[in-house]
Structures are given as structure tokens and as C-alpha cells.
Amino acid sequence: MSKIIFVNRFYCPDQSATSQLLTDLTTKLDFDSNVEIVVVTSRRVMSDPNISLNSEDIVDGVNVKRVYTTNFGKNVLLGRLLDFFFFYITSFFMLLRIANKNDVVVVKTDPPLISVTSSIAVRLKGAKQINWLQDIYPEVASRLGVKGFNGFLGKLLINIRNYTLRKALFNVVLGDVMFSHVESLGIESNKIKIIHNWSDGEVIKPIDKESNHLIKEWGLENKFVVCYSGNMGRAHEFDTILDAIEKLVSNKNIIFLFIGDGAKKQWLVDQSELRNLNNMMFKPYQDFSQLSYSLSVGDVHLISLIPELEGLIVPSKFYGVMAAGRPSFFIGSEKAEIKNMLDECNCGQSFLIGETDKLSREIESLSRSQESNTEMCRRARLSYLEKYDKPVAIRKWQKLLSIALN
């Protein structure tokens, strides 16, 4: 019996983004009884440090092997590094135990650089590796200014990482810009495959305002809502957004709603108070069951990414916004992945960092044109179903893994 073994630090019942994607994929793959689907993951749940899951489990036919890790969490750097270190070690030995010749090992990027340790086990056991690149480290850390990654250590890690990309059977990336970046590292183009991430179009659907209970609960009746939903982290650009909010503060019809959390959340709250921006609202992350409602609250969504990270990250919130049938205004690089997708789908606009006047003007214009907004909402949902829905991605993965098994 052949095995397809997936490696990621989190898996069902964990609800983090990489876990949800992996659970979606592994439970929907359709192979005959001669192919076993296995997941190597930790016993932890990101949102609750007190939970320790069983070491073995079966989830919708998927054989789950949960290895020991520490659980210091992400708030303390040293503790986070220890969490990574233990998963590197314990997942490595699990692969040595369960992988056989010609098995396929699919490695995600949580923790970063897991492809390095897994590739050693894969080569020792004569298996084949596919790297599923959600982000590209250590470049992300380096460009965010994390100490220690701009010098010798960073270059050494990149060289080792690139070796594992070259030796892999395939490297799956999230779009054309990431494809170009990985190719620029010296990886053969025929080893790079584009498969976009996704949201579940059956779970996340457009909800009209009359049926959306959050509109009334949050006091947003008769408002044009500009929404930012998701991580408010250091990878995202907010100065242009804040300046646009300030320009529109006198327009009582427009509200800027921020849903989520992240490293810049408190800074945004402080800025709203400092600038007296009473057109800003903040809400916490919503339960997964409420995503259709929370995403549909927005008439248009804001997405941003600092240009230095283009090609290394693709903001995953874009897929959920499209699934909810909402247009997006993107702020970032003129060569951005999201810009290309918006242009192709014609369901939003892109703005360079610093284009405050243009951004505020287009928000105000869209708030006055219900017809234009409705048409962009329609195109967003139709384009999502055609290009980025879960079944589309699953079919691509099914095809790729079938090739890898032969």
C-alpha cells in the first residue's frame, strides 16, 4: 500500500488557516484502497494551550499521527522557537518510522523550514517530497526586520532551503508572483505548480443586508461599510488606509469596520483615538460559523501587503471575501498577486501605498453607486466559484498527487 503523508504543525480540530486548508484537502482526496492518507501533526490546538490531543486518531478516514511538542505559543519568541524545534525533531522521527520507498510526503510551511528536516527523512527512506509553500522563510523574517536573518545565518538557511526545493518532486505555490520568485531561486519551472488556496464556497456565501443579523447588532443600518477582516499584522500596510479614513471622517454614511486581531491591532485603536476617527469600529475574530455574516457586512473589503513581502505571501483573506461575494480594494505593490487577480476578475481596484486621495475618492464614489457595487459583488462570487472554490483546488491536488504516486 502506498501512502501520501502530509506534515503540518496543526490539523483538525484546530481551526487555524493552514489546518483548515489541510483538513479540507485530506478529507476530500479520492484514491482507491491501495492509497492511505496520513497526517503528521502536533497534539496541540493553537487557540487553547490547555488542550492535548490523542497521539493517534482517524478523521474522516485520514490516519492522523500526532507527535509531541512543547506548547509555549507564539507570544514569547524563545518559546515559539522551542515549539518549532520539538516539532522538527519528533516529526522527523515519525517520518523515519512510517514512510516507505516511493511514498509521497507533502510538507507545508508551519513551522518554517520544515522542508529541511523532512527532506532528510524522505531521502533516507526513498520517498518523494512535495513542498506546499504557504509562505517563504527566512525571507519573510528578514524583510520584516527580524534580527539575525539578514546576515550569514539568513544566507545559510536560504541555501539549505533552496536545496530542498531543488530536490523536491514538486513545489506548490499560491500564484504567478510566487512562481516567479521561486523560479528566480534556481528551481526548474517544471517543478513549480500553482494551486491557489481557497475558502469553502458552500460554507461562506453572500448574505444580503436584510438577512444579516450582524448589521443590526453592530448598529450598521443604512451605512456603507468598508471592512478589514483578518490579521492586522506587520506584513500589512495601514498608513494609507488610516489617512483615507481621516479624509472621510466627515462622511457620516461611511464606516470603517476592522474585524480580527494582530500585532498592529492596538496601534490602530490608538491611532483612531489620537486622530479622533469616530468612523472606525473594531470587532474581534468571529466564529467560523459566522463568517458568511461578518464578511457580508462589508460593502467593500480592504486588503493590504507591504511590497517587500510580495511573492513571499498571498493574503488568504482575499479568498473568503470573494466567496462572500464582496469586492476588494487592495493597497500594495503594482506587481502584486492580489492586483493581478482583481484585474482578471474585475471585482475591485488596486492602489499604491500612499495613494490616499485616490483610495478615499474611490471609496466615496462606490458608496454613492449601489449599481456598481452590486455588479462587483456579482462578479466576485462568480469568479470565485470558477477559479478559487474548494472543489477547483481539490481537483488540481488530486491530479498532482496522482502523478506523484506513479
N, C-alpha and C positions, 0 to 999 in steps of 0.2 A: 504493500500500500504506500502510495506517495503522500507526502504532507506539504501543505502550504502553511508556513509558520509566520505569524505576524508578531512583531516586537514593538511595544509601546508602553510607557510607564503607567498609563491609566486605561481602563476598559470598563464596560458596563459592570456595575450600576453607576459608576462615575459619570457625571454629566458635563465634563469639560469638553471643549471643542474637538480636540484630537480623539478623545474617547468616543464621542458621538459618531464621528466620521468612521472610525474603525468598527464600531458596533454595527452601524448601518451596512458597511461593506461585507463584513464577515458573515452576518446572518442572512444576507441575500445572495451570496455566491451559490451557483448551481452546478455542482460537479457530481459525478456518479460516486458510488460507494467505495471506489478504489482511491479516492482522494479525501484525506482528512484535513479539516481546517482546525488549526491550533493557534491560540494566542498566548504569548508570554508577556506577562504584565506584573505589576506590583499588587500587594494586598491592600493598597491604600485607596482612599477616596479624597480627592483634592479639597472638597468643601468641608470635610469633617475629619480632623486628625484623630478622633477617638475611635473611628471605625477600622477594624482589621478583618479583612475578608478571608474566606477559606482558601487554603493553598491550591485546591483543585475544584473545578466546577464545570458544569455543562450549561451553556447559554444558547438556547435555540439551535442545538446540535453542534455548537462550537466547543471544542475542548480547551478550557482555559487553565493555564498553569500560572499560578500567582507566586512570585518569588519574594523573599524577604527584602525589605529596605528599611532604613530609618525613616522617620516622618517628622522632620523639623519644620517642613513647609517652606514657603517662598519669602517669608518676611526677614529672615536672617541669612545673609549670604553664605556664611560658613556652613550653616545647617543645610542650606539648599545644595551646596556642593557635596556634602556628605550623603544626602539623599541620592544625588546623581551617582556618586562613586559606588555605593552599595548596589544600585541597580545595574551599573556596568558589570560588576563582578558576578552578581547572582544570575543575571540573565545570560551572561557568557557561559557559565557552567550548566545552565539549563539547556542552552543550545547544544553544548557538547553532549549532553545526555540524550536529547530527543531527536536531533537532526541526523539524517542519513544521507547517503550519496544520492545526488540529483533531486533532493527535496528543494523547495523554493522558500527562501526566507525573505520576508518583506519587512524592512526596517523603517520606522518613522523617525522623526527628529525630536522626540521627547524621551529621554534627555538629549540635549545637543551632542552631536558627535558619537552617538551610539553606533553609527555605522562602522566606526573604527574597531571597537571591541568585537562587535558581531561578525565582522568580516574575517577576523582571525579564526573564530569558531567555524564559520562557514567553509573556509578553505581547508581547515583540518579535517572536516567531515565530508568534503567533496560535494557540498551542496551549492546552490546558486542564490545570489543575493540580488534583491531589488531595493533600491533606496527610494523611499517616498518622502520627498523633500517639502515639508511644510514651511520651512524657513532655512536660511543658510548661515550657519555659525562656523567659525567665530566672527565672520564679517559683521553680523548684526551687532554683536557686543562691541566690536572695535568702533563701528560708526556711531554707536550711542555713547562713546567715550568711556567705556568700562576700562579701568586701569589694568594694564598687563597684557592687553591684546593687540597693541599697536607695534610692538617690537618683535624681538626674536621669537617669543612664545607664540605670538599670533601667526607668524610666518611658518613656524614649525607645524602648528596644528593644521593650517591650510594645506600644506604639502602632504601631510599624512591623510587628511580628509580627501584630498583630490585623488590620492592613490586608491582609496576605497571606491570612489566614483568611477575611476577608470576600470577597475577590476569587476565592477558590478555587471550583471546581465543587462539591467535597465536602470535608469534614474527617472523617476516620475516627478515632473514639475507642474506648477499651477498655472502656467500661461506662457505667452510668447516672450515676454521680457525676462522672465526667469530662465526660459530656454536659452536665450542669447547669453545670459550671464554664465550659466553652467557650461555652455559651449566654449565661452571665452577662457574657461579654466583648462582647456585642452581635452575636454571629453568629446568623444566621437558623437556626431549628431544622431547617428542611428541607435545610440544607446540612451537617448533622451526622448521621453514620451510626455506629451501634455495631456493630463487629465485634471480638469478643474475640480475644486471642492464643490460642495453642494449644501443646500438645505433640503428638507423634505417637503416637497410641494403638496403632499397630502395632509401634512400637519400644519404647515404655515400657508395660509390662504388670505386673500384680501377680505377685509371686513368693512362694510360701509359704515359711515359715521352714525347713522341712525341705530345700528345694531351693536355698536361698540360701547360697552358699559364703562370703559375707562374714560371716555370723553366727558361723561357727566361726573364721574368720581373725581377726576382731576380738574374739573372746572374749565374745560376747554371748548364749551359750546360756542359756536359762531366765531371760532378763532382759526386762523391759518397757522398750522403747526409745522415748524421746521425742527426736525428731530435728529439728535445724535444718539445712537443706540449702541452700547457695547463698551469695550475697553477704552478708557481715557488715559492712555499710557504715553511713555516718552517717544514712541515711534510715530505719534500723531501730531499734526501741526494745528495749533489752536489760536495763534495770534491773529491770523487773517479772519478767522471766524469771530473772535471777540470784537475786532474792530468793526466788522459788518454788523454785529449785534448792536454795538454802540450807535452806529449810524441810523439804525432802525428803531431806537428806543422810543421815539415819539409816535410810532405807528402802533396804536393800541390793538390793531387787528392781528398782529403777528406775534407769536410766542415761540421762543426757542426752548425746546424740551431736551434735556440730557438724561438718558436712562443708562445706568450702569455704574461702573466704578473704575479705579485705576490710579496709577501714580500721580496723575495730574488732576484728579477729581477735586481735591481740597483747594488746589491753586485756582481752579476755575470758580469754585464757590467764593473764594477770597476776592477774585477779580470782579465777580458780579456785585459784591458788596462794596468794594473800593470804588468802582465806576458807577455805582447806583443803577445797575442794569436790572430794572424790575420786569423786564421782558424775558428773563431767564427762569426756568424751572428745573429742579433736579428730582429724579426718582431713582430708587435702587434697581438692581437687576430684577427682572420679572421671572416668575416661574416659567419653565418651558411650555407648560400648558397654556400660558397667556401670551405667547409670542405673537400669534396672529393678531391679537388685540393691540398689544403695545406697539408693534411695528406699523399697524394700520392707523394708529393715532396720527402719525406724521403725514402731512400732505407732501412733503419732500424730505429726504434724508441727507445729512451731511456726512461725508466720508473724507478722511484726510490721511496722508502719509508723507513723512519728511522725504525729500528727494534722495537723500543719502541711502535710504533703505529700498529704493526701487530695484526690483529684480531679486531681492532677498526675501521679501514678504509680500503677500497679497492679502489685503484686509478681508477677512472672511465674512464680515457683516454685510458685504455687498450682496451675497447670495440670498440671505434672509430678506433683505429689503426688496429684492426683485421678486422673490417668492410671494411676498405680501402685496405685490403689485403697486409698488411705490417708486417714483423716480428718485435719482440721486444727484446731488451736486458734489463733485469731487474737488478737493484742494490738494495740489501737489505738483509733481513734475509733468512737463509737457510730453514726456516719453513714458507715462505711467501705464501700467496694465489696466487699471480701472478706467482710465481715459479711453483707451482703445476699445474696451468692452462697451462703454457708454456710447461711443461713436457708432459702433457696429449695431447696437440695439436701438439707438435713437430714443433713449429714455432718461435723459439727463444732460448735464453740462459739466465741463471741467474748467477749473480756474487755477492760475499760477499762484504761488504763495505771494502775498502782498497785493493781489488784485481785489482789494477791499471794496472799492467803488463798484466794480463790475459785479461782484458777488451780491452786494446789498441791492443793487439795481435789479438784478435778475430775480432775486427773492421777492422783491416788492412787485415786480411785473407779473410773476407767476401767481402771486396771491390775488391779483385782480382778474385773472383769466381762468375761470373754472373749466372752460372747454379745453384749454391747452393742458391743464393739469390732469384732467380725466383721460385725455388721449395718451399722455406719457405713462399714466398708470396702466392703461390697457397694454401698451407696447412692452412695458417692463414685465408684466406677468406672462404674456405670450412668448417673449424672448426667453424668459426663464424656463418655461416648460420645454421649449425647443432645444435649448443649448446647455442648461445648467441644472436641470432637475435630477434628483437622485437616480432614477432609472437610466438616464443617459450615461452618467458616470459609472454605474454598476456594469452596464454592458461593455464599456471600454475596459474596465478592470477584468471582467470575465474573459474577454478576448486576449488581453495581455498575459494573464496568468495561464491561460490555455497554451499559449505559445511557449511560455517559460517552462511548463511541465514536459514539453516534447523535446 
